[in-house]
Amino acid sequence: MNAETELKFRISPHKLSSILRSGAAGQRRDKSEQTLVSTYYDTNRHKLRRHGLTLRVRKIEDRYVQTVKAGSAGGIRRGEWEHEVSGTNPDLAKTSHTPLRRLATGKLPRKLKPVFQTDIRRMAQARRVRKSQIELAVDRGRISAGRRSRPVAELELELKSGHVADLFRLARHLERRTGAELDLRSKAERGYQLVANSGGGAQHAEAIELIPEQSPHEAFRVIAHSTLRHITANADPVRDLDAEGVHQMRVGLRRLRAAISLFGDILPRASTARIKAELKWLTDELAPAREIDVFLKESIQPITRHGVPARGARAIRERFSRQRMAAFKRARDAVAAARYRRLLIDTIEWIEAGRPRVDDDRSIAAYAAEVLDRRIRKARKQGKRLNNLDPVQRHKLRIKIKKIRYATDFFSSLYGDRGQRELAALSGRLKQIQSALGSLNDFMTHRKLATEAALAAPPAHRRAQAFTSGVIVGQEREAADGLMKDAAKELHRLRRLRAVPSG
């Protein structure tokens, strides 16, 4: 087995040619060129992919090389097993020392079929960074699945020997010089997206698979990689001013920040504080787009059905439509900024190279049980005083509820069937509490927006717009009483888990 350690970047096609012209600090190396035609195999139901494996046969000049890869939940290290085969079809007899052996039953050879193909022209060059040897490869070509295809234009850095820190050192140099942006998707993942005819719009969170025997820090890395993938997968939708893309990137950011909080007792303080600050920056850049979009869709657009004067409804709708567009452009500018590209590199290095602050001999199964139990107890205690909490305290309670809900998602794979049913019921209750408290928090934001709109309206529309704003605030105040009752009822029903994780 080879363990490859690599970073992939997407980069403007016109800048790809300049990558290999000169090395860091003026180094030059001879380039190699290859045409790589790879066929990826799986079953109709993508059994290999569901088990975190890929199987391909690659034609390299007059040779055929079969490769099995084991994913690492979005990390930069992957297991890789290569064997030469006689033709384009895979030879499962040569997978006996790979993770694929568990699936290579008598029926698998008959069920395997080509699912997509990549045709890549690769130019590669060796770089020496301090005492490390790094291969820098520029890939151009296409991924094809039936009649569908997508172009490939990417940069890949693979650590051949030496230190991971040097890999990131070169990555930062190239980001500054070319604007290269970290891309956590492999060609295989992009191929599967092409098969499913997905990948162009907003992307939702993927399922997380933990192993009960993992250490808390190992489990955190799996979770953190998954959440970072959720963030980066929505960069293009944000650039396209897609409302759901903005929402999903914010969800990814919240999930990563929640994971940092859940594992806060083992993470290094100084480096974690720096990453948290940058994640908050990006969250704040996206927040106005989401807030105004929700206000426009849920409060302003329906207002014409409630007898509000047309002039006032039109004026306030036009005002917030302009603000919405400005906020979405602000979000787009954030993910186009160098600060965003650096954030991605810094975050994945922090995940990969960070060391736990304390030695913890607990398994993730034991750690998860303690985290959930402690946080549920605290939320129940604070929830008993819900009617006495001010808006800021209610908001903090909502954040606590949200973190518990994310924790149930993160830790779900550690539980058996009965435990997962109990977790699903808990998650449903948490979602109702979060939704009720979230709407109350939105009302506070909407009240501020509506008041500012009324005060800033031009004289010709001031009275009509003030009346419209008053209707919006009045309706939401009336709805708030019901939401408070719903949240209090579900908080009262909140119970600690009876089930325990496996392992």
N, C-alpha and C positions, 0 to 999 in steps of 0.2 A: 504494500500500500504506500502511496505517496500522499502526503498531507499538503495540499496547496493552500497558500496564504495569499490572497489577492484582493485588490480593490478595483472596481469598475467605475468608469466615469463616462457620462455622455458629454459630447462636445460638438460644437458647430462643425459641420463637414468641411468648411473652407479652412478651418484651423487645424484639422487633423494632419495635413501635410507638413506643417511647421514643427510638429511635436518631435520628430526624429532628427531634425536638422542639427541641433546642438544639444548636448547634455547639460546637466546641472554643472555650474562652475566651469562652463566651456568644454566639458569632456566631449569626445566624439568616439563613436563605436561603429563597426561595420554592421550594416543592416542585413537581415535575412527576409526573404519573401516566400510565402506559401499560399496555395489555394487549398482551402479546407472545406470539403463537402461532407456534412454530417447528417445522418438520419437518426432520429430519435424514435425509440420503440416503447410502446406501452399497450395495455389492454383497452378495450372499448370504454371501460369504466375508470381508466387511469389508476390502476391498482398500485403501480410503482410510485407514481407521484404522491398518492395518499400515504405512502409509507416513507416519504422523504427521499426517494431514490430516483435517479435518472439512468437510462441505458441508451447509449448511442454507439453507432458504428461510423467511424470517420475515414474517408478516403484521403490519404496523403500521398500524392503522386501515384505510384503503383502499389501502395500498401494499404491494408485495411486494419484499423486499430479499434478494438472494442473497449469502451470505457464505462465503468460503473461509478457513479458519484453519489455520495451520501451527504445530504444537505446538513447545514448547521444552524437552522432556524434563523437565517439571515446574517450569520456571522461571516467573518472574512476567511475562516478556515474550513476546508472541506476535505473529506476522505476521497481518494481517487484510486481506482484499480484499473490498470490497463493491460490488455493482452492483444497480441496480433491474431487476426482471424483470416479465414481464407476468402471471404467475400463480403457482400453488403449485409448479409443476414447475421444476427447475433448468434453466438455459440454459448449456450448456457452451461455447458460442461466446464467452461473456463470462468465460472462465477462462484466456484465452490469455496473460495477464500474471501468472499465479499459479503456484505450484508444482504445481497440479493439471494443468497443461498436459501434463506428462510422462506422465500416466496416461490422459488424455482421448483414447484411441484410438477407432477406429470402433465398437468393440463396447461401450465403456463406457456410452454413453447407454441402450442396451437393457438393460444389467445393473443400472443404478441403480434403487433402489426405496426407499420410505420405511422406515426401521427403528425410529424412535421419534419422539415429539413432546413438546414442552414447552409448557405453558400457564401463563404467568407474569403476575402483576400486579406491576408495578415502580413503586416510588416512589423518585424520585431527587432529589438536592439537591447543589448546588455548595458546596464548602467551600474557603476560602482558609487555607492553613497556611504562615505566613511568606510566601515569595514564590512558593509553588506553588499551582496550581489542581487540586483533587481532586474527582471526582464520587463521592458516596456513594449507593449504591443498595441498597434493601431489596427482596428478591424473595420473593414467596409464590406458591405454585401447586403443579403436579404434573408429573412426568415419566411418560409412558405408553408402553407397548409392548404392543400387543395388549390382553389382559385384565389385564395386570399394571401397577401404577402405584405410585409412591412420592411422598410429599410433598416440597416444596422450601420451605425457610425459611432464607435465607442473606443475608449482608451482603457487598457487593462494594465495594471501594475501587479506583478507577481514576485513575491520574495523568494528567491532561490536559496539564499543562505544569509545568515546574519540576524539583525534585530528588527523587530516590528516597528520600533520607533523610527528607523531610517526609512521604512516604507511610507510612513505618514509624513516624514520630512520631505520626501520627494513629491508626495501628493500635494502638499501645501505649495511647493514651488510651482508645480504645474497649474494649480488652480489660480495662482496669482498671475501667471503668464498667459494663460489661455481661457480662463473662465470655466474650466472643466467642473462639472457638477457630479457629485457622487450619485451613483445609481445602484441600488441594492438588488435589482432584478438580474438574474442570470439569463442567458439566451434561452435556456430551457423554459424558464418561467414565462418569458415573453412568447415563446412558441405555444405553450399551453393556453395563454390568454388569446392568442390568435385563433387557435382551434375553437375556443369558446366564443369567439367574436366579441371579446370583452377587452378591457384595458384602456379604452378611450375616454371613459367618463370617471365619475367619482368612485373611489375604491373604499370598501368597508374593511373592518378589522378581520384578520385571519384568526382561525382557531389556534390556541397555544397548547402544545403538548409538553408536559413536564414528566420527569421520571421521579417517583417517590424517593429514591435513594440519593438524588442530587443534593448537593449542598445548597444552602440559601443563595449564596453568591452565584453559583452556576445557574440556578433557576432564574435569578434576576437577569443574568445576561441573555437568556432565552427570551424572557418577557421584554426586555429593553430593545433587543433587536427587532422583535415583532412590532412593537409600537413605532420604532423608527421607520420601519418599512411602511407602516400605515401612513406616516407623515409624508414620506418622499413619494409614495404612490399617487398622492393627490396634488403634487406640484403642478402638473400640466393642467388639470381642471381649474386650479386657482388662477393660473395664467390665462385660461380661457374665460375667466369671470363667471365660473359655474358656482351657483349658490351651494349646491350639495357638496362640491369639492372643497369649498371653504369650510363648510360644517365638518366634513370628515377629517380634514387636516387638523382642525381644532380638537376634534375628538381624539385623534392620535396624540396630539400634544398633551391633552389632559390625561390620557392613559399613561403616557411616559412619566409625567409629573406625579401621578398617583402612585406608580410603581416605585419611584424614588422615595416617596413618603412611606410606603408600606415597608420598604427595606432600609429605611433611613438609619437604623441602628447599626448596620454593618458596612455602609458605604463611606468612603473617605470624605472627610468634611470639606477640605479646601477645594479640591477639583470638582466635587459635586455641587458646591455653591456656585461656582463659575458656570457650570452647565445649566443649572436651574435658572440663573439670571438670563442666559441667552434664550432658553426655552420660553421664559416669561416675555421677553422682548417680542418674539415671533407671535406668541399668543395675543399680546396686546395689539400687534399690527393687524391681526385678523378680526379682532373682536368687534370693531364698529360695523364691518360688513355684515356680520351675522346678526347683530342687534337691530340694525336698521332694516335688514331684510325681513326679520320676524315681525317687527313693528308694522311694516308696510303690508305684509301679507295677512297678518292675523288681526290687526286693529284698524288700519286705515282703509284697505280695500273693501271690507265688509260694511263699512260705516254708512254707505249710500242706501243700505236696506233699512236703516233705522230713522228715516225721515229727516236726515240732516240736509240743510240747504246745499244744492248742487255746487254753488260757487265756493262755499267753504270746503266741501269735500274735495273738489278739483284742486283748489289752491294748496291744501295740505298734502294731497297725493303728489302733485308736481314737485313740491318742495322736497319731500322725502325720496322721491324717485331720483332727483339730482344728487341728494346726499348719498343715496345707496350706490349710485354709479361711482362717485368719488371714493367711497369707502372700499369698493371692490377693486378699484385701480390702486389704492394704497396697498391692499393685500397682494395684488399682482406685483407691485414694485418691490415688496418685501422679499418675495421668493426669487426675484430677479437680481437681488443685491448680493454683493460679495460677502456681506455679513451672513447671509443665509447659507451660502456655499461653505464658508468656514465653520459655521455651526454644525453642519452635517459631518465634516471631517473630525472636528473636535469631539463630537458626541460619540461617534463610532470608536474613536481611539480610547475615549474614557471608558466605554463599555468593554472593549477588548483588553486594554492594558491596565485598567484599574485593579487595585488589590483591596480586598475587604479590610475594613478598619480593625476588626477584631476577629480572632479565630473562633469559629462557631462549629461545634461538632454535631449540631442538630441536622437532621435531614430536612429537606424542604417540606415533607409531609408534616413533621412535627412543628416546623416553623409556621406553616400556613394555618394549622389548627389554632395555634396561639394567637396569631395576628387577627384572625377572624373573630375568635372569642372575645379578645380584649376590645376590639373596635365596636363590636355589636353591643357589648355591655355599656360602653361609654355613650353610644348613640341613644340607647334606650333611656339612660339616665338623663341625658340632656333633653330628650324628646318629651319627658314628663312635664317639663316647664315651657313647652312650646308657646303657649298663649302669653307668657311673660317675656318672651324674647323680643328684642328690638330687631329691625330689619338686618342690621349687620350680623347679629348673633344668629338669626335664621339662615342667613347666607352661609355662615361658617358651618352650621349644622348640615345644610344641603351638601356642602363640599365633603363633609365626613361621610354622609350617606353615599355619595357618588363613589368615593374611594372604596367603600365596602362592596359596592356593586361591581366595580372593576376587579376587586380582589376575587369575587366569586367567579368571574370570567377567567382570570389568570390561573386560579387553582382548581378549576373544574375537573381537569384530567386526572387529578390525584385521587378522586373519589370513585367508588363503585357505583353501580346502577342506583341503589337506594340513596346513596349520598348525593348523586347528581340530581335526583328528583327533588330532594330537600333543598339543594342549592338553587335549582330552578325556581322553586316556590319562594325562597328568600329573595332571589334576584327580582322576581315579579313584584314583590312587596316593596323592595327598595326602589324599583323604577317608579311605582306610584307615588311614593314619598318624594322622590327626587323631582318628579314631574310637577307635583303640587307646589313644592317649595320653589322650583324653578320658575313657574308661572308667577308666583308672588314676587320673585326677584325681578322678573321681566316687567311686571307692573310698575315697579319703582323706576326702572329705566324708562318705560314708556311715559310715565308721568312727567319725568324730567324733559324728555324730548318734546312732548306735547306742549308743556309750559313754555319752553324756549321758542317753539314754533309760533305760538300765539303772541309772545312778546316781540318777536322779531318780524312779524308779518307787516307788509306795507299797509299804509292807511286804508287803501281801497278794499283790502280783504281782511282787515284786522278783526272786525266784529264777527264776520262769518267764520273766520279761522279760529277765533277764540271760542265761539260756540261749539264748533266741531271738536276742538281739543277738550272742551269740558264734557262733551258727550262721551268721548273715548275714556277719559279718566273716570267718569261716573260709572260707566258700565264695568270697568275693570275693578273698581272699588266694591261694587256689588258682588262680582264673582269671587273676590278675595275671601269673603266669609265662608263660602262653600269649600274653597281650597284649604283653608285652615282646618276645617272640620275633617276633610278627607285625610290630610297629613297627620293630624292628631290620632285619628282612628287607626291608621296603618302603623304609626309609631307604637301605639299601645299593643298591637298584635305582634310586634317584632320580637323574635325569640332567638336564643342562642341555638347553634346547631347541635343536634343529637349525634349525627353521623360524624365519623372521623375518617381522615384520609387513609388510603391503603399504604402499606409499607412500614 
